[in-house]
Each structure stands twice: as structure tokens, then as C-alpha cells.
Amino acid sequence: MQFIKKNTRLFFFASLTLGLAPFFPEPHIFGKVEWLLGGAHGMTPMDWFDLALHGSPFVLLVISLLLKLNK
């Protein structure tokens, strides 16, 4: 947990780069979340992996911020 707590900046920059890539026409994670909220019909294992790959920096950032707030 100390690794997650100490690396908030790393997770922030990972969220801006990996989490939002590709930047145009819209960030990839937005399309995946919309697809998921729409019922996730037709999502293949590759799409689920892609969602996990682009979403993990955001999850780690939120966990890191929560750990810092709960000192």
C-alpha cells in the first residue's frame, strides 16, 4: 500500500497519458465506458482487456488519493 500511497504523481501522469490515449477524436476510455453502460453487448475479451488497461491508472489514482486523505 505504501507504493500506491507514495506514487500519486505517477498515477496522475499515467491517467493523462495511458488512460486517455488516443486523444483524438475522443479518449478511448470514454468509448469503452459508454459501451459498458450501454449493456456491453458484443464486447470481446480484447475489449475487456483494453478497458482494464486504460482504466487501471484512474483506479490507482483514486486509491492513492483516498489513502493520502485517510492518513
Secondary structure, 3 states (H helix, E strand, C coil): CHHHHHCHHHHHHHHHHHHCCCCCCCCHHHHHHHHHHCCCCCCCHHHHHHHHHHHHHHHHHHHHHHHHHCC
